[in-house]
């Protein structure tokens, strides 16, 4: 049992993806430990989360920062939307899918002297903070964490934070039985090599490569699970789209490989799910930056359809090498467990509470 009694969880995203799922994993875990958890998020995010909110109270609020509004206006709006929920909480956990996505909320929490842990997910190599953002962060009294060591170091550089100030909280998976392969469940044919991609259908995830990749892997099949802005064009191009898949591990267990041609990533949950499902991985080096020895767990690919197709064929032909990578990836995934993630997050929140009380 932990000392924390009432936790405010702030999710400022307009949608629901890996960052939001990881945040709600922690929220559910703390609720199971007896903490009263209130999740405040956009209505669409709460609706998309569904069962991921089990055990938590929820309240909708307009928390998404408007990218078209002046920064000062967007910050003020986000802070004002959050302020009604501050009273009665012992501490706050803030999801930062992007480093600047919750700065208005963080300012409001800091001004209220509410112990706060902000967890950053995607921190791109090419980002720079504005003078206004850097000045705001310098004045915040909040703790920072990130989902990987590279992301933590980039966050420190982005906001001129002292080296080592950003803690690392690796993603983790909850205990679950081994997924069962069943292509028929997803209306996918048997007897052909199956390559799957799971994630938002956008440029960052490499979904634009799908039409050319579909041709390049033939007579094998490429299937994409997820939603996003590229969906209409991909459907028109004849790409096999599965939409949102509720049981991603079962899909991965049914596939010959997962492809993740991302331009930028933090610590994708789908890679852990693939590793635990025994699904071989094709991924860019950027997608694997949170993993030790990426070449030992996956085939590294460029963001180029013909090269990905060639890597897929090599993966299928090299049974011994593929089996060795699958085993190494599974060992990494087994060490990334949900209980450790929740416990570490709880300790960091309590450390912030102790610092605020000092």
C-alpha positions in Angstrom: 0.0 0.0 0.0 1.3 3.5 -0.8 0.7 6.8 1.0 -0.9 8.4 -1.9 -4.7 8.7 -1.5 -6.2 10.8 -4.3 -4.5 11.1 -7.7 -5.5 13.5 -10.5 -4.5 12.0 -13.9 -4.4 14.6 -16.7 -4.6 13.4 -20.3 -4.5 16.5 -22.6 -4.6 14.5 -25.9 -7.4 14.9 -28.5 -7.3 11.1 -29.3 -6.1 7.8 -27.8 -2.9 6.0 -28.6 0.1 4.5 -26.9 0.9 7.4 -24.6 -2.6 7.6 -23.4 -2.8 3.8 -23.0 0.4 3.7 -20.9 -0.9 6.5 -18.7 -4.1 4.7 -18.0 -2.2 1.5 -17.3 -0.6 3.3 -14.4 -3.8 4.9 -13.3 -5.6 1.5 -13.2 -2.7 0.0 -11.3 -2.8 2.7 -8.7 -6.5 2.4 -8.4 -6.1 -1.4 -7.7 -3.7 -0.3 -4.9 -6.4 1.7 -3.2 -5.7 5.1 -4.6 -8.8 7.2 -5.6 -8.0 8.1 -9.3 -9.8 10.8 -11.2 -8.9 10.9 -15.0 -9.6 14.3 -16.6 -9.4 14.2 -20.4 -11.1 15.3 -23.7 -14.5 13.6 -24.2 -13.3 11.8 -27.3 -10.3 10.5 -25.5 -12.4 9.1 -22.6 -14.8 7.5 -25.2 -11.9 5.9 -27.0 -10.3 4.6 -23.8 -13.3 2.4 -22.9 -12.3 -0.5 -20.6 -8.8 1.1 -20.1 -10.5 3.4 -17.5 -11.7 0.5 -15.3 -11.5 1.4 -11.7 -11.0 5.1 -12.3 -13.5 8.0 -12.0 -13.6 10.2 -15.1 -14.5 13.8 -16.0 -14.5 15.3 -19.5 -12.7 18.6 -20.0 -11.5 20.7 -23.0 -7.8 20.1 -22.3 -6.3 19.9 -25.8 -4.1 22.9 -26.5 -5.3 24.6 -29.7 -2.3 24.7 -32.1 -3.8 27.6 -34.0 -4.2 29.8 -30.9 -1.4 32.1 -29.6 0.7 30.2 -27.0 -0.4 32.5 -24.2 -4.1 31.9 -25.0 -3.7 28.1 -25.4 -1.8 27.9 -22.1 -4.5 30.0 -20.3 -7.4 27.9 -21.7 -5.8 24.6 -20.7 -5.0 25.8 -17.2 -8.5 27.2 -16.7 -10.1 24.0 -17.9 -8.1 22.0 -15.4 -8.4 24.2 -12.3 -11.9 23.0 -11.2 -10.4 19.5 -10.6 -7.4 20.5 -8.5 -9.0 20.7 -5.1 -9.0 17.5 -3.1 -6.2 15.8 -5.0 -2.9 14.8 -3.2 -0.9 14.7 -6.4 -1.1 14.7 -10.2 0.2 12.5 -13.0 0.3 14.3 -16.4 0.5 12.5 -19.7 2.7 14.5 -22.1 2.4 12.7 -25.5 4.4 15.7 -26.8 6.6 17.8 -24.5 4.6 20.9 -24.9 1.1 19.3 -25.0 0.4 20.0 -21.3 2.3 23.1 -20.4 -0.9 25.0 -19.5 -1.9 22.2 -17.2 1.5 22.0 -15.7 1.6 25.7 -15.0 -1.7 25.5 -13.2 -0.6 22.5 -11.2 2.7 24.2 -10.3 0.9 27.4 -9.2 -1.4 25.3 -7.0 1.7 23.6 -5.4 0.2 20.2 -6.2 2.9 17.6 -6.4 3.1 16.6 -10.1 4.9 14.1 -12.3 4.9 14.8 -16.0 5.7 11.8 -18.2 6.9 12.6 -21.7 6.5 10.1 -24.5 7.6 11.4 -28.0 10.6 13.8 -27.9 11.9 14.3 -31.4 15.5 14.8 -32.2 14.8 17.9 -34.4 12.6 19.8 -31.9 13.5 23.1 -30.4 11.6 24.9 -27.7 10.6 28.5 -28.0 11.9 31.1 -25.6 8.4 31.4 -24.0 8.2 27.6 -23.6 11.7 27.3 -22.1 10.9 30.2 -19.7 7.7 28.6 -18.6 9.3 25.2 -17.9 12.1 26.9 -16.0 9.6 28.2 -13.6 7.6 25.0 -13.1 7.9 23.0 -9.8 7.1 19.6 -11.3 8.9 16.3 -11.7 9.7 15.0 -15.1 10.0 11.5 -16.5 10.2 9.9 -20.0 9.6 6.5 -21.4 13.2 5.9 -22.5 16.7 7.1 -21.7 17.2 8.7 -25.1 13.9 10.6 -24.7 14.8 11.7 -21.2 18.1 13.1 -22.4 16.5 14.9 -25.3 13.8 16.4 -23.0 16.6 17.8 -20.8 18.2 19.4 -23.8 14.9 20.7 -25.1 14.0 22.5 -21.9 17.6 23.1 -20.6 17.0 20.9 -17.6 20.0 19.5 -15.6 21.4 16.2 -16.9 19.8 13.4 -15.0 16.8 15.4 -13.8 14.4 13.5 -16.1 13.7 10.0 -14.7 13.2 7.0 -17.0 10.0 5.0 -16.6 10.0 2.2 -19.2 6.8 0.9 -20.6 5.5 -2.4 -19.3 3.0 -5.1 -20.2 0.4 -6.6 -17.8 0.4 -10.3 -17.2 -1.6 -12.1 -19.9 -2.0 -15.6 -21.4 -0.1 -16.4 -24.6 -2.1 -15.0 -27.5 -3.6 -17.6 -29.9 -3.0 -17.2 -33.7 -6.3 -17.1 -35.6 -6.3 -15.3 -38.9 -9.9 -16.1 -39.6 -10.8 -13.9 -36.7 -9.5 -10.9 -38.6 -10.7 -12.0 -42.0 -7.2 -12.7 -43.2 -6.3 -15.6 -45.4 -4.1 -18.6 -44.3 -1.3 -20.0 -46.4 0.3 -16.7 -47.4 3.1 -14.7 -45.7 1.4 -12.0 -43.5 3.1 -8.7 -42.6 1.2 -6.4 -40.3 1.6 -2.8 -39.2 -0.2 -1.5 -36.1 -0.5 2.2 -35.3 -1.9 5.5 -36.4 -2.2 5.8 -40.2 0.0 8.8 -40.7 3.4 9.8 -42.1 5.3 9.5 -38.7 4.3 5.8 -38.5 5.2 5.3 -42.2 1.7 4.5 -43.4 2.4 6.3 -46.6 4.6 3.4 -47.7 1.7 0.9 -47.5 0.6 1.0 -51.2 4.1 0.3 -52.6 4.9 -2.1 -49.8 1.7 -4.1 -50.5 2.9 -4.6 -54.1 6.4 -5.4 -53.0 5.5 -8.2 -50.6 3.2 -9.9 -53.0 2.2 -12.8 -53.1 2.4 -12.1 -49.4 -0.1 -9.8 -47.7 0.3 -6.5 -45.9 -2.5 -5.6 -43.4 -2.7 -2.3 -41.4 -4.4 -2.0 -38.0 -5.3 1.4 -36.8 -6.9 4.7 -37.9 -5.7 8.0 -39.0 -5.7 10.7 -41.7 -4.2 8.4 -44.4 -7.0 5.8 -44.2 -9.2 7.0 -47.1 -6.2 7.2 -49.5 -4.9 3.8 -48.4 -8.4 2.2 -48.9 -8.6 3.7 -52.3 -5.2 2.2 -53.2 -6.4 -1.2 -52.2 -4.4 -1.6 -49.0 -5.9 -4.1 -46.5 -7.1 -2.0 -43.6 -8.3 -3.7 -40.4 -9.4 -0.5 -38.5 -9.0 -0.4 -34.8 -8.2 -3.9 -33.5 -9.3 -4.7 -29.9 -7.0 -7.8 -29.5 -3.6 -6.7 -31.0 -1.6 -9.6 -29.4 -3.8 -12.1 -31.2 -3.3 -10.3 -34.5 0.5 -10.3 -33.9 0.4 -14.0 -33.0 -1.3 -14.6 -36.4 1.3 -12.7 -38.4 4.7 -13.7 -39.9 6.2 -10.3 -38.9 5.3 -6.8 -37.5 6.6 -3.8 -39.5 7.1 -0.4 -37.8 8.7 2.0 -40.2 8.4 5.0 -37.9 10.3 8.3 -38.3 10.1 9.0 -34.6 9.1 7.0 -31.6 9.3 6.9 -27.8 8.9 3.3 -26.5 6.1 1.7 -28.6 3.9 -0.7 -26.7 3.3 -2.7 -29.9 6.9 -3.7 -30.0 6.6 -5.2 -26.5 3.3 -6.9 -27.6 5.0 -8.4 -30.7 7.9 -9.6 -28.7 5.7 -11.4 -26.2 3.5 -12.8 -28.9 6.6 -14.3 -30.6 6.1 -12.1 -33.7 9.3 -11.2 -35.6 10.0 -7.5 -35.8 11.0 -5.3 -38.8 11.5 -1.7 -37.5 13.5 1.5 -38.1 16.3 2.3 -35.7 14.2 5.2 -34.4 11.4 2.9 -33.5 13.8 0.7 -31.5 15.8 3.4 -29.7 14.4 2.4 -26.3 15.7 -1.2 -26.8 19.2 -2.5 -25.9 21.1 -3.9 -28.9 18.3 -3.3 -31.5 20.0 -5.6 -34.1 19.7 -8.5 -31.7 15.9 -8.3 -31.4 14.8 -7.1 -34.9 15.8 -6.6 -38.5 16.6 -2.8 -38.9 14.8 -1.3 -41.9 14.9 2.0 -43.8 11.7 3.9 -44.7 11.6 2.4 -48.2 9.1 -0.1 -49.5 11.4 -2.3 -51.6 14.0 -2.5 -48.8 11.3 -3.5 -46.3 10.0 -6.2 -48.6 13.5 -7.5 -49.0 14.0 -7.6 -45.3 10.6 -9.5 -44.9 11.7 -12.1 -47.4 15.1 -12.5 -45.7 13.3 -12.8 -42.3 11.2 -15.7 -43.7 14.2 -17.4 -45.3 16.5 -17.1 -42.2 14.6 -19.3 -39.8 17.5 -19.7 -37.3 18.3 -16.0 -37.2 14.7 -15.0 -36.9 14.2 -17.5 -34.1 17.2 -16.0 -32.2 15.9 -12.5 -32.6 12.4 -13.5 -31.4 13.9 -15.2 -28.3 16.0 -12.1 -27.5 13.0 -9.8 -28.0 10.8 -11.9 -25.8 13.5 -11.8 -23.0 13.5 -7.9 -23.2 9.6 -7.8 -23.1 9.5 -10.1 -20.1 11.7 -7.7 -18.2 9.4 -4.8 -19.0 6.5 -5.6 -16.7 3.5 -3.4 -15.8 4.0 -3.9 -12.0 7.5 -2.4 -12.2 6.3 0.5 -14.3 3.5 1.3 -11.8 5.7 0.9 -8.8 8.3 3.2 -10.2 5.8 5.8 -11.2 4.2 5.7 -7.7 7.7 6.2 -6.1 8.4 9.2 -8.3 5.0 10.8 -7.5 5.6 10.3 -3.8 9.1 11.8 -4.2 7.4 14.9 -5.7 5.0 15.0 -2.7 7.9 14.8 -0.3 9.8 17.6 -2.1 6.7 19.8 -2.1 6.2 19.2 1.6 9.8 20.1 2.5 
